Amino acid sequence: MKYFFTTKVKIVLIVAAILTAGLAIIGNLLGKTPADKAVQSVLAPLRNGVNSLTLQAERFYNYMFRYEALEAENAALKEQIAQMEENSLLANSMQREIERLRKLLELDITKEDYDLVDGYIISRSSTDWTSTFTINKGRRSGIETGMCAITANKEVVGLVTEVGANYAVIKTVLDSSLDISAVISSSGESGMVQGGYAYEQENMLRMEYLPSSAIIRNRDQVVTAGSTVYPRNLIIGHVVNVGFNDTGIEKYAILEPAADIESLEQIFILTGYTME
């Protein structure tokens, strides 16, 4: 029996007793038992992880809420910009209409012998040799084939070649098959003007049959000579180049059309006029 507690066992028991007493004293001082602390030390990383996840979730929620608010604000701004652009286009269109009506009024004042029908271009067609467009007025408005088309600035646009009840086809001055008797305003030299496609001069006009002695200057104005179709002094174009034809006997002049055919929106048909 005296050998039941060996020296090593006694030492272990003494150390355990001391540790137990120490832990009890520390627990009383701190209000927590060592077991509590051990549990807390194990749970602390878990709590930190949960807190971190909660913080991230809050940040993500705030981000999504702010993103949706910004997206809604962006959509509203886009709608406002679209409305502003639409208003701007409408204002520009109204301004162009006012300008056209003003020029038409001036045209009526200066040329009271013109009977005019206005029309808007609804389609276009062009090839290497032809150039035509269609307007939204026709026979019901008094338009017939063979009538002259002009701009509000008295610039020649072309000739009516086909008419329906509510439409008309105009062959433009750029068309190679359209011939117009013309005169150079500064010198009185006369010739014939047609589209320059036949001479590989796209979107330009060519005035033929000018005498070799003709004095032609750059930017000289070329106007209609006057006929049963085209009144006198309608503007056809302006000289940009001069040369001799293949025979060397006659001159020709390259003209820039006075009417900007490609950008026209509205034109006027001369349904009647008094020859000067």
C-alpha positions in Angstrom: 0.0 0.0 0.0 2.8 2.4 0.7 4.0 1.9 -2.9 0.6 2.9 -4.4 1.7 6.6 -4.9 5.1 6.6 -6.5 7.2 9.7 -6.6 6.3 10.6 -10.2 2.6 10.2 -9.5 2.9 12.5 -6.5 4.6 15.1 -8.6 1.9 14.9 -11.3 -0.9 15.2 -8.7 0.8 18.2 -7.1 1.3 19.9 -10.4 -2.4 19.2 -11.4 -3.6 20.6 -8.1 -1.5 23.7 -8.5 -2.8 24.2 -12.1 -6.3 23.7 -11.0 -6.0 26.2 -8.3 -4.3 28.7 -10.7 -7.0 28.3 -13.3 -9.7 28.8 -10.7 -8.1 31.9 -9.4 -7.7 33.3 -13.0 -11.2 32.4 -13.8 -12.5 34.3 -10.8 -10.4 37.3 -11.6 -11.5 37.4 -15.3 -15.1 36.2 -14.8 -14.5 33.3 -17.2 -13.4 29.8 -16.7 -10.4 28.4 -18.7 -12.9 26.1 -20.4 -14.9 29.2 -21.6 -11.7 30.7 -22.9 -10.8 27.5 -24.6 -14.2 27.4 -26.3 -13.8 31.1 -27.2 -10.4 30.6 -28.7 -11.9 27.9 -30.9 -15.0 30.0 -31.9 -13.1 33.2 -32.4 -12.0 32.4 -35.9 -15.5 31.3 -36.8 -17.0 34.5 -35.4 -14.5 36.5 -37.4 -15.4 34.6 -40.5 -19.1 35.1 -40.0 -18.5 38.9 -39.3 -16.5 39.1 -42.5 -19.1 37.4 -44.5 -21.8 39.6 -43.0 -19.8 42.7 -43.9 -19.2 41.5 -47.4 -22.9 40.8 -47.8 -23.8 44.3 -46.6 -21.3 45.8 -49.0 -22.7 43.7 -51.9 -26.3 44.7 -51.0 -25.3 48.4 -50.9 -23.5 48.1 -54.2 -26.5 46.3 -55.9 -28.9 48.9 -54.5 -26.7 51.7 -55.7 -26.2 50.0 -59.1 -29.9 49.7 -59.7 -30.4 53.4 -58.7 -27.7 54.5 -61.1 -29.1 52.2 -63.8 -32.6 53.8 -63.4 -31.0 57.3 -63.4 -29.0 56.5 -66.5 -32.2 55.2 -68.3 -34.0 58.5 -67.4 -31.1 60.5 -68.7 -31.0 58.6 -72.0 -34.8 59.2 -72.4 -34.2 62.9 -71.8 -31.4 63.0 -74.3 -33.5 61.1 -76.9 -36.3 63.7 -76.4 -33.9 66.6 -76.7 -32.5 65.1 -80.0 -36.0 64.6 -81.3 -36.9 68.2 -80.4 -33.6 69.4 -82.1 -34.4 67.5 -85.3 -38.0 68.9 -85.3 -36.6 72.4 -84.8 -34.1 72.0 -87.6 -36.8 70.6 -89.9 -39.1 73.5 -89.0 -36.3 75.9 -89.6 -35.6 74.5 -93.1 -39.3 74.6 -93.9 -39.4 78.3 -92.8 -36.4 79.0 -95.0 -37.9 77.3 -98.0 -41.2 79.1 -97.6 -39.4 82.4 -97.3 -37.5 81.8 -100.5 -40.7 80.6 -102.2 -42.3 83.9 -101.1 -39.4 85.8 -102.5 -39.7 83.8 -105.7 -43.4 84.6 -106.0 -42.7 88.3 -105.5 -39.9 88.6 -108.0 -41.6 86.2 -110.6 -45.3 86.7 -110.3 -45.7 85.0 -113.7 -44.7 81.6 -112.3 -47.4 79.1 -111.3 -45.7 76.7 -108.8 -46.6 73.4 -107.1 -44.3 72.3 -104.4 -43.5 68.6 -103.7 -41.3 66.5 -101.4 -38.9 63.9 -102.6 -39.9 60.4 -101.5 -37.5 58.2 -103.4 -34.3 58.4 -105.6 -32.7 56.4 -108.3 -29.4 56.8 -110.1 -27.0 54.8 -112.3 -23.9 55.7 -114.3 -26.1 57.4 -116.9 -29.4 58.3 -115.2 -30.5 60.4 -112.3 -34.1 60.6 -111.2 -36.3 61.0 -108.1 -40.0 60.8 -107.3 -42.0 63.5 -105.5 -45.4 63.1 -103.6 -47.4 65.3 -106.0 -48.9 64.4 -109.4 -51.7 64.9 -111.8 -54.2 65.8 -109.1 -52.0 68.8 -108.3 -51.8 69.9 -111.9 -48.4 68.4 -112.8 -47.8 67.0 -116.3 -44.9 65.6 -118.1 -42.5 68.1 -119.7 -42.8 70.6 -116.9 -39.6 72.1 -115.3 -38.5 71.5 -111.7 -36.6 74.2 -109.8 -35.5 75.1 -106.3 -36.7 78.1 -104.3 -33.6 79.9 -105.5 -34.5 79.5 -109.2 -32.0 76.7 -109.7 -32.8 74.1 -112.4 -33.4 70.7 -110.9 -34.7 68.8 -113.9 -37.7 67.8 -116.0 -40.9 65.9 -115.2 -40.9 62.7 -117.3 -43.6 60.5 -115.7 -46.8 61.4 -113.8 -49.3 59.5 -111.7 -52.3 60.6 -109.8 -50.3 61.4 -106.7 -46.7 61.2 -107.8 -44.3 62.5 -110.4 -40.8 61.3 -111.6 -38.2 64.0 -112.3 -35.2 63.5 -114.5 -32.5 65.6 -112.9 -29.9 67.8 -114.7 -27.3 65.2 -113.8 -29.0 62.7 -116.2 -26.9 62.4 -119.4 -30.0 62.2 -121.6 -31.4 65.6 -120.6 -30.3 68.6 -122.8 -30.9 72.2 -121.8 -30.3 75.3 -124.0 -28.0 77.5 -121.9 -26.1 80.8 -122.0 -23.0 82.0 -120.1 -24.3 85.1 -118.3 -21.1 87.2 -118.6 -20.4 86.7 -122.3 -23.7 85.6 -123.8 -22.1 82.5 -125.4 -24.7 79.8 -125.9 -24.5 76.0 -125.9 -26.2 72.8 -124.7 -25.9 71.5 -121.1 -26.2 67.8 -120.1 -25.1 65.5 -117.3 -21.4 64.7 -117.2 -21.8 60.9 -116.7 -21.2 60.3 -120.4 -17.8 62.0 -120.0 -16.9 60.3 -116.7 -17.6 63.5 -114.8 -19.9 62.2 -112.0 -22.2 64.8 -110.4 -21.0 67.5 -112.8 -22.5 69.1 -115.9 -21.0 69.6 -119.3 -21.7 72.5 -121.7 -21.0 71.7 -125.3 -20.9 73.6 -128.7 -19.1 76.7 -127.4 -17.0 78.5 -130.1 -13.3 78.2 -129.8 -13.0 82.0 -129.5 -15.3 82.1 -126.5 -13.8 83.7 -123.4 -14.9 81.7 -120.4 -13.8 82.4 -116.9 -13.9 80.3 -113.8 -17.1 80.6 -111.7 -19.0 82.1 -114.7 -22.7 81.6 -114.2 -24.6 79.5 -116.7 -28.4 80.1 -117.1 -31.2 78.8 -119.2 -31.5 80.4 -122.7 -35.3 80.3 -122.5 -37.8 77.9 -124.2 -41.3 76.6 -123.9 -40.0 74.3 -121.1 -37.5 76.4 -119.3 -38.0 80.1 -118.6 -35.1 82.4 -119.2 -32.4 83.0 -116.6 -32.9 80.0 -114.4 -29.6 79.1 -112.9 -28.0 75.9 -114.2 -24.5 75.9 -112.7 -21.1 77.6 -112.6 -18.0 77.0 -114.7 -15.2 75.1 -113.0 -13.1 74.0 -116.0 -12.8 74.6 -119.7 -11.3 72.5 -122.6 -11.5 71.8 -126.3 -13.4 68.8 -127.8 -11.8 66.1 -129.9 -12.0 68.1 -133.1 -10.3 71.1 -131.5 -12.8 73.4 -133.1 -15.2 73.9 -130.2 -14.8 74.4 -126.5 -16.6 72.8 -123.7 -17.1 73.9 -120.1 -17.5 71.7 -117.0 -20.1 73.1 -114.6 -20.9 72.5 -111.0 -24.7 72.2 -110.7 -26.3 75.1 -108.9 -28.8 72.8 -107.3 -27.4 70.4 -104.7 -29.3 67.4 -106.1 -28.2 64.9 -103.5 -29.4 66.9 -100.5 -32.7 68.3 -101.9 -35.8 67.6 -99.9 -38.4 69.9 -101.5 -38.7 71.1 -105.1 -41.1 73.2 -107.1 -42.8 72.4 -110.4 -43.5 75.2 -112.9 -47.0 74.3 -113.9 -47.3 77.5 -115.9 -45.4 80.7 -116.6 -45.4 83.7 -119.0 -42.4 83.8 -121.3 -40.4 87.0 -121.0 
